[in-house]
Amino acid sequence: MSQHFGHTEVKATRKPHHCSWCNELIDVGSRAFKAAWMFEGDFNYGYEHPECKEALQKSNHPWMSDGWELGSMERGVAWMKGEESESW
C-alpha cells in the first residue's frame, strides 16, 4: 500500500531529473513537480512533468493505491507503456 504526501511545484529545475511517472528526462530549467510518497514503509521522492502529475491525479483505478513501477507509465496519460489506451 502506498501513501502520497503531495507535490511541490519547481518553477525551473537546476539539474536534469527523470520523471517518476514516465521516466523521460526533465531538462534543466523546466517546470516540474517534486512528489513525496511512502511505499511499503520506505519514504521516496521524485520529479514529474506537469502533464504526468495531472495524469497521476486523474488516475483512480484501484491498483493505483498499491503503487506502480516507476517510469512504467506513458507521458501525460494514465496507462502503462505499450498499451494503446486505458485497458482497465
N, CA, C and O atoms as CSV, one atom per row, in Angstrom:
chain,resi,resn,atom,element,x,y,z
A,1,MET,N,N,0.852,-1.173,0.000
A,1,MET,CA,C,0.000,0.000,0.000
A,1,MET,C,C,0.896,1.233,0.000
A,1,MET,O,O,1.910,1.275,0.697
A,2,SER,N,N,0.515,2.228,-0.782
A,2,SER,CA,C,1.312,3.447,-0.843
A,2,SER,C,C,0.531,4.618,-0.262
A,2,SER,O,O,-0.699,4.619,-0.237
A,3,GLN,N,N,1.261,5.593,0.194
A,3,GLN,CA,C,0.673,6.813,0.739
A,3,GLN,C,C,1.379,7.983,0.074
A,3,GLN,O,O,2.608,8.064,0.085
A,4,HIS,N,N,0.602,8.886,-0.505
A,4,HIS,CA,C,1.157,10.019,-1.231
A,4,HIS,C,C,1.097,11.254,-0.348
A,4,HIS,O,O,0.055,11.535,0.246
A,5,PHE,N,N,2.197,12.001,-0.250
A,5,PHE,CA,C,2.249,13.178,0.622
A,5,PHE,C,C,2.028,14.487,-0.113
A,5,PHE,O,O,1.852,15.523,0.528
A,6,GLY,N,N,2.030,14.472,-1.426
A,6,GLY,CA,C,1.752,15.696,-2.166
A,6,GLY,C,C,2.850,16.087,-3.124
A,6,GLY,O,O,3.868,15.408,-3.262
A,7,HIS,N,N,2.605,17.221,-3.789
A,7,HIS,CA,C,3.511,17.753,-4.795
A,7,HIS,C,C,3.940,19.166,-4.424
A,7,HIS,O,O,3.169,19.925,-3.837
A,8,THR,N,N,5.159,19.508,-4.768
A,8,THR,CA,C,5.676,20.864,-4.630
A,8,THR,C,C,6.111,21.318,-6.016
A,8,THR,O,O,6.878,20.627,-6.687
A,9,GLU,N,N,5.624,22.475,-6.446
A,9,GLU,CA,C,5.995,22.960,-7.766
A,9,GLU,C,C,7.437,23.459,-7.782
A,9,GLU,O,O,7.878,24.166,-6.876
A,10,VAL,N,N,8.151,23.078,-8.821
A,10,VAL,CA,C,9.505,23.562,-9.076
A,10,VAL,C,C,9.402,24.390,-10.353
A,10,VAL,O,O,9.156,23.845,-11.429
A,11,LYS,N,N,9.588,25.696,-10.239
A,11,LYS,CA,C,9.403,26.579,-11.400
A,11,LYS,C,C,10.447,26.349,-12.476
A,11,LYS,O,O,10.142,26.460,-13.663
A,12,ALA,N,N,11.676,26.031,-12.085
A,12,ALA,CA,C,12.744,25.742,-13.043
A,12,ALA,C,C,13.750,24.806,-12.367
A,12,ALA,O,O,14.374,25.170,-11.370
A,13,THR,N,N,13.898,23.619,-12.911
A,13,THR,CA,C,14.837,22.660,-12.320
A,13,THR,C,C,16.274,23.157,-12.491
A,13,THR,O,O,16.608,23.800,-13.486
A,14,ARG,N,N,17.112,22.851,-11.510
A,14,ARG,CA,C,18.520,23.263,-11.570
A,14,ARG,C,C,19.405,22.200,-12.177
A,14,ARG,O,O,20.526,22.480,-12.602
A,15,LYS,N,N,18.902,20.976,-12.218
A,15,LYS,CA,C,19.650,19.888,-12.840
A,15,LYS,C,C,18.642,18.930,-13.480
A,15,LYS,O,O,17.457,18.980,-13.150
A,16,PRO,N,N,19.088,18.068,-14.378
A,16,PRO,CA,C,18.151,17.151,-15.028
A,16,PRO,C,C,17.656,16.078,-14.047
A,16,PRO,O,O,18.372,15.670,-13.132
A,17,HIS,N,N,16.434,15.642,-14.262
A,17,HIS,CA,C,15.823,14.572,-13.472
A,17,HIS,C,C,15.066,13.665,-14.426
A,17,HIS,O,O,14.713,14.072,-15.533
A,18,HIS,N,N,14.822,12.449,-14.001
A,18,HIS,CA,C,13.946,11.559,-14.756
A,18,HIS,C,C,12.583,11.569,-14.074
A,18,HIS,O,O,12.487,11.506,-12.848
A,19,CYS,N,N,11.537,11.648,-14.880
A,19,CYS,CA,C,10.169,11.678,-14.363
A,19,CYS,C,C,9.834,10.326,-13.729
A,19,CYS,O,O,10.068,9.278,-14.331
A,20,SER,N,N,9.291,10.356,-12.523
A,20,SER,CA,C,8.943,9.107,-11.849
A,20,SER,C,C,7.720,8.439,-12.480
A,20,SER,O,O,7.475,7.258,-12.232
A,21,TRP,N,N,6.961,9.157,-13.277
A,21,TRP,CA,C,5.777,8.605,-13.948
A,21,TRP,C,C,6.166,7.931,-15.264
A,21,TRP,O,O,5.809,6.777,-15.501
A,22,CYS,N,N,6.901,8.654,-16.126
A,22,CYS,CA,C,7.187,8.144,-17.472
A,22,CYS,C,C,8.667,7.837,-17.722
A,22,CYS,O,O,9.002,7.229,-18.739
A,23,ASN,N,N,9.533,8.236,-16.836
A,23,ASN,CA,C,10.980,8.032,-16.914
A,23,ASN,C,C,11.653,8.848,-18.010
A,23,ASN,O,O,12.839,8.648,-18.271
A,24,GLU,N,N,10.932,9.765,-18.661
A,24,GLU,CA,C,11.569,10.651,-19.637
A,24,GLU,C,C,12.310,11.754,-18.898
A,24,GLU,O,O,11.981,12.084,-17.758
A,25,LEU,N,N,13.294,12.309,-19.546
A,25,LEU,CA,C,14.132,13.334,-18.938
A,25,LEU,C,C,13.361,14.639,-18.740
A,25,LEU,O,O,12.623,15.076,-19.623
A,26,ILE,N,N,13.537,15.239,-17.600
A,26,ILE,CA,C,13.058,16.590,-17.327
A,26,ILE,C,C,14.294,17.470,-17.432
A,26,ILE,O,O,15.197,17.376,-16.602
A,27,ASP,N,N,14.338,18.320,-18.442
A,27,ASP,CA,C,15.523,19.122,-18.736
A,27,ASP,C,C,15.759,20.221,-17.700
A,27,ASP,O,O,14.835,20.657,-17.013
A,28,VAL,N,N,17.001,20.653,-17.604
A,28,VAL,CA,C,17.372,21.785,-16.750
A,28,VAL,C,C,16.546,22.999,-17.173
A,28,VAL,O,O,16.389,23.265,-18.365
A,29,GLY,N,N,16.024,23.728,-16.199
A,29,GLY,CA,C,15.239,24.917,-16.467
A,29,GLY,C,C,13.769,24.660,-16.741
A,29,GLY,O,O,13.007,25.595,-16.987
A,30,SER,N,N,13.366,23.389,-16.699
A,30,SER,CA,C,11.972,23.037,-16.969
A,30,SER,C,C,11.123,23.127,-15.707
A,30,SER,O,O,11.611,22.951,-14.590
A,31,ARG,N,N,9.851,23.403,-15.915
A,31,ARG,CA,C,8.886,23.350,-14.820
A,31,ARG,C,C,8.632,21.882,-14.499
A,31,ARG,O,O,8.542,21.054,-15.406
A,32,ALA,N,N,8.518,21.558,-13.219
A,32,ALA,CA,C,8.277,20.183,-12.798
A,32,ALA,C,C,7.591,20.205,-11.435
A,32,ALA,O,O,7.369,21.266,-10.851
A,33,PHE,N,N,7.264,19.023,-10.946
A,33,PHE,CA,C,6.700,18.878,-9.609
A,33,PHE,C,C,7.497,17.825,-8.867
A,33,PHE,O,O,7.784,16.754,-9.402
A,34,LYS,N,N,7.852,18.138,-7.626
A,34,LYS,CA,C,8.538,17.179,-6.770
A,34,LYS,C,C,7.461,16.486,-5.942
A,34,LYS,O,O,6.643,17.140,-5.295
A,35,ALA,N,N,7.471,15.172,-5.971
A,35,ALA,CA,C,6.479,14.382,-5.255
A,35,ALA,C,C,7.153,13.583,-4.148
A,35,ALA,O,O,8.312,13.185,-4.265
A,36,ALA,N,N,6.411,13.357,-3.080
A,36,ALA,CA,C,6.905,12.542,-1.974
A,36,ALA,C,C,5.843,11.503,-1.629
A,36,ALA,O,O,4.650,11.804,-1.614
A,37,TRP,N,N,6.287,10.278,-1.352
A,37,TRP,CA,C,5.353,9.212,-1.014
A,37,TRP,C,C,6.028,8.156,-0.150
A,37,TRP,O,O,7.255,8.084,-0.066
A,38,MET,N,N,5.202,7.344,0.487
A,38,MET,CA,C,5.659,6.224,1.299
A,38,MET,C,C,5.164,4.958,0.616
A,38,MET,O,O,3.983,4.859,0.284
A,39,PHE,N,N,6.043,3.995,0.403
A,39,PHE,CA,C,5.654,2.727,-0.203
A,39,PHE,C,C,6.288,1.596,0.589
A,39,PHE,O,O,7.510,1.523,0.720
A,40,GLU,N,N,5.459,0.728,1.110
A,40,GLU,CA,C,5.891,-0.417,1.916
A,40,GLU,C,C,6.865,0.009,3.011
A,40,GLU,O,O,7.868,-0.659,3.262
A,41,GLY,N,N,6.554,1.134,3.658
A,41,GLY,CA,C,7.347,1.603,4.786
A,41,GLY,C,C,8.567,2.428,4.436
A,41,GLY,O,O,9.252,2.922,5.332
A,42,ASP,N,N,8.858,2.591,3.146
A,42,ASP,CA,C,10.029,3.358,2.724
A,42,ASP,C,C,9.601,4.701,2.159
A,42,ASP,O,O,8.686,4.762,1.337
A,43,PHE,N,N,10.255,5.787,2.591
A,43,PHE,CA,C,9.990,7.116,2.066
A,43,PHE,C,C,10.698,7.275,0.726
A,43,PHE,O,O,11.854,6.880,0.577
A,44,ASN,N,N,10.001,7.852,-0.242
A,44,ASN,CA,C,10.554,8.065,-1.578
A,44,ASN,C,C,10.206,9.459,-2.060
A,44,ASN,O,O,9.267,10.075,-1.556
A,45,TYR,N,N,10.946,9.957,-3.020
A,45,TYR,CA,C,10.585,11.213,-3.678
A,45,TYR,C,C,11.056,11.140,-5.123
A,45,TYR,O,O,11.936,10.353,-5.470
A,46,GLY,N,N,10.456,11.969,-5.947
A,46,GLY,CA,C,10.836,12.015,-7.347
A,46,GLY,C,C,10.280,13.265,-7.982
A,46,GLY,O,O,9.620,14.069,-7.324
A,47,TYR,N,N,10.544,13.426,-9.251
A,47,TYR,CA,C,10.086,14.581,-10.004
A,47,TYR,C,C,9.160,14.109,-11.114
A,47,TYR,O,O,9.302,12.999,-11.627
A,48,GLU,N,N,8.204,14.970,-11.482
A,48,GLU,CA,C,7.259,14.623,-12.539
A,48,GLU,C,C,7.042,15.818,-13.467
A,48,GLU,O,O,7.063,16.969,-13.031
A,49,HIS,N,N,6.834,15.529,-14.746
A,49,HIS,CA,C,6.400,16.557,-15.690
A,49,HIS,C,C,5.026,17.059,-15.233
A,49,HIS,O,O,4.286,16.303,-14.603
A,50,PRO,N,N,4.666,18.297,-15.529
A,50,PRO,CA,C,3.336,18.790,-15.157
A,50,PRO,C,C,2.206,17.912,-15.703
A,50,PRO,O,O,1.230,17.652,-14.999
A,51,GLU,N,N,2.333,17.454,-16.955
A,51,GLU,CA,C,1.280,16.614,-17.524
A,51,GLU,C,C,1.231,15.226,-16.897
A,51,GLU,O,O,0.171,14.601,-16.858
A,52,CYS,N,N,2.367,14.739,-16.407
A,52,CYS,CA,C,2.390,13.447,-15.724
A,52,CYS,C,C,1.766,13.551,-14.333
A,52,CYS,O,O,1.076,12.634,-13.887
A,53,LYS,N,N,2.009,14.661,-13.657
A,53,LYS,CA,C,1.362,14.906,-12.361
A,53,LYS,C,C,-0.153,14.921,-12.539
A,53,LYS,O,O,-0.885,14.348,-11.732
A,54,GLU,N,N,-0.616,15.578,-13.595
A,54,GLU,CA,C,-2.052,15.647,-13.860
A,54,GLU,C,C,-2.620,14.251,-14.146
A,54,GLU,O,O,-3.702,13.914,-13.664
A,55,ALA,N,N,-1.905,13.448,-14.920
A,55,ALA,CA,C,-2.352,12.080,-15.215
A,55,ALA,C,C,-2.428,11.252,-13.936
A,55,ALA,O,O,-3.375,10.489,-13.742
A,56,LEU,N,N,-1.439,11.401,-13.072
A,56,LEU,CA,C,-1.438,10.693,-11.793
A,56,LEU,C,C,-2.651,11.082,-10.965
A,56,LEU,O,O,-3.304,10.220,-10.378
A,57,GLN,N,N,-2.956,12.368,-10.915
A,57,GLN,CA,C,-4.085,12.828,-10.119
A,57,GLN,C,C,-5.421,12.380,-10.700
A,57,GLN,O,O,-6.381,12.183,-9.955
A,58,LYS,N,N,-5.496,12.216,-12.019
A,58,LYS,CA,C,-6.738,11.777,-12.655
A,58,LYS,C,C,-6.927,10.268,-12.583
A,58,LYS,O,O,-8.050,9.776,-12.704
A,59,SER,N,N,-5.846,9.535,-12.389
A,59,SER,CA,C,-5.944,8.069,-12.362
A,59,SER,C,C,-6.557,7.639,-11.039
A,59,SER,O,O,-6.051,7.963,-9.965
A,60,ASN,N,N,-7.639,6.917,-11.138
A,60,ASN,CA,C,-8.315,6.461,-9.926
A,60,ASN,C,C,-8.589,4.973,-9.963
A,60,ASN,O,O,-9.482,4.484,-9.271
A,61,HIS,N,N,-7.828,4.251,-10.765
A,61,HIS,CA,C,-8.009,2.812,-10.825
A,61,HIS,C,C,-7.563,2.192,-9.501
A,61,HIS,O,O,-6.586,2.648,-8.908
A,62,PRO,N,N,-8.264,1.159,-9.031
A,62,PRO,CA,C,-7.915,0.559,-7.724
A,62,PRO,C,C,-6.459,0.149,-7.556
A,62,PRO,O,O,-5.925,0.246,-6.450
A,63,TRP,N,N,-5.784,-0.316,-8.643
A,63,TRP,CA,C,-4.388,-0.743,-8.468
A,63,TRP,C,C,-3.459,0.407,-8.149
A,63,TRP,O,O,-2.346,0.179,-7.676
A,64,MET,N,N,-3.889,1.656,-8.399
A,64,MET,CA,C,-3.025,2.794,-8.097
A,64,MET,C,C,-2.752,2.912,-6.606
A,64,MET,O,O,-1.713,3.445,-6.217
A,65,SER,N,N,-3.655,2.429,-5.762
A,65,SER,CA,C,-3.419,2.501,-4.318
A,65,SER,C,C,-2.256,1.607,-3.900
A,65,SER,O,O,-1.667,1.809,-2.838
A,66,ASP,N,N,-1.923,0.618,-4.735
A,66,ASP,CA,C,-0.785,-0.257,-4.463
A,66,ASP,C,C,0.494,0.257,-5.106
A,66,ASP,O,O,1.549,-0.361,-4.969
A,67,GLY,N,N,0.407,1.390,-5.809
A,67,GLY,CA,C,1.566,1.962,-6.466
A,67,GLY,C,C,1.725,1.447,-7.887
A,67,GLY,O,O,0.882,0.702,-8.386
A,68,TRP,N,N,2.795,1.843,-8.523
A,68,TRP,CA,C,3.109,1.415,-9.882
A,68,TRP,C,C,4.624,1.393,-9.984
A,68,TRP,O,O,5.322,2.005,-9.176
A,69,GLU,N,N,5.117,0.693,-10.968
A,69,GLU,CA,C,6.564,0.637,-11.178
A,69,GLU,C,C,7.026,1.976,-11.726
A,69,GLU,O,O,6.485,2.456,-12.722
A,70,LEU,N,N,8.008,2.579,-11.094
A,70,LEU,CA,C,8.492,3.890,-11.509
A,70,LEU,C,C,8.885,3.881,-12.984
A,70,LEU,O,O,9.594,2.991,-13.454
A,71,GLY,N,N,8.406,4.888,-13.695
A,71,GLY,CA,C,8.740,5.037,-15.105
A,71,GLY,C,C,7.962,4.148,-16.048
A,71,GLY,O,O,8.281,4.090,-17.235
A,72,SER,N,N,6.944,3.451,-15.553
A,72,SER,CA,C,6.227,2.483,-16.389
A,72,SER,C,C,5.032,3.056,-17.129
A,72,SER,O,O,4.397,2.347,-17.911
A,73,MET,N,N,4.714,4.316,-16.902
A,73,MET,CA,C,3.519,4.901,-17.499
A,73,MET,C,C,3.890,5.759,-18.712
A,73,MET,O,O,5.021,6.229,-18.832
A,74,GLU,N,N,2.922,5.952,-19.602
A,74,GLU,CA,C,3.108,6.822,-20.754
A,74,GLU,C,C,3.091,8.276,-20.290
A,74,GLU,O,O,2.364,8.617,-19.357
A,75,ARG,N,N,3.875,9.127,-20.922
A,75,ARG,CA,C,3.954,10.527,-20.529
A,75,ARG,C,C,2.595,11.220,-20.683
A,75,ARG,O,O,2.010,11.235,-21.766
A,76,GLY,N,N,2.119,11.780,-19.602
A,76,GLY,CA,C,0.917,12.594,-19.610
A,76,GLY,C,C,-0.399,11.847,-19.672
A,76,GLY,O,O,-1.452,12.480,-19.745
A,77,VAL,N,N,-0.379,10.526,-19.646
A,77,VAL,CA,C,-1.619,9.749,-19.683
A,77,VAL,C,C,-1.594,8.667,-18.611
A,77,VAL,O,O,-0.533,8.280,-18.123
A,78,ALA,N,N,-2.776,8.188,-18.257
A,78,ALA,CA,C,-2.884,7.227,-17.154
A,78,ALA,C,C,-2.962,5.790,-17.643
A,78,ALA,O,O,-3.862,5.048,-17.250
A,79,TRP,N,N,-2.010,5.388,-18.510
A,79,TRP,CA,C,-1.906,3.985,-18.846
A,79,TRP,C,C,-0.441,3.613,-19.024
A,79,TRP,O,O,0.423,4.466,-19.228
A,80,MET,N,N,-0.194,2.323,-18.940
A,80,MET,CA,C,1.175,1.833,-18.945
A,80,MET,C,C,1.761,1.836,-20.359
A,80,MET,O,O,1.035,1.782,-21.351
A,81,LYS,N,N,3.077,1.900,-20.420
A,81,LYS,CA,C,3.771,1.874,-21.708
A,81,LYS,C,C,3.429,0.578,-22.443
A,81,LYS,O,O,3.344,-0.495,-21.845
A,82,GLY,N,N,3.237,0.709,-23.744
A,82,GLY,CA,C,2.908,-0.450,-24.560
A,82,GLY,C,C,1.414,-0.656,-24.732
A,82,GLY,O,O,1.004,-1.423,-25.602
A,83,GLU,N,N,0.590,0.001,-23.934
A,83,GLU,CA,C,-0.851,-0.094,-24.088
A,83,GLU,C,C,-1.311,1.050,-24.976
A,83,GLU,O,O,-0.736,2.138,-24.939
A,84,GLU,N,N,-2.337,0.812,-25.767
A,84,GLU,CA,C,-2.820,1.843,-26.681
A,84,GLU,C,C,-3.798,2.796,-26.013
A,84,GLU,O,O,-3.957,3.931,-26.464
A,85,SER,N,N,-4.447,2.360,-24.958
A,85,SER,CA,C,-5.364,3.217,-24.222
A,85,SER,C,C,-5.594,2.581,-22.861
A,85,SER,O,O,-5.000,1.553,-22.536
A,86,GLU,N,N,-6.454,3.195,-22.076
A,86,GLU,CA,C,-6.762,2.652,-20.766
A,86,GLU,C,C,-7.366,1.265,-20.952
A,86,GLU,O,O,-8.438,1.131,-21.542
A,87,SER,N,N,-6.700,0.251,-20.463
A,87,SER,CA,C,-7.206,-1.115,-20.600
A,87,SER,C,C,-7.881,-1.587,-19.329
A,87,SER,O,O,-8.311,-2.736,-19.232
A,88,TRP,N,N,-7.972,-0.695,-18.356
A,88,TRP,CA,C,-8.615,-1.070,-17.110
A,88,TRP,C,C,-9.801,-0.201,-16.935
A,88,TRP,O,O,-10.519,-0.328,-15.942
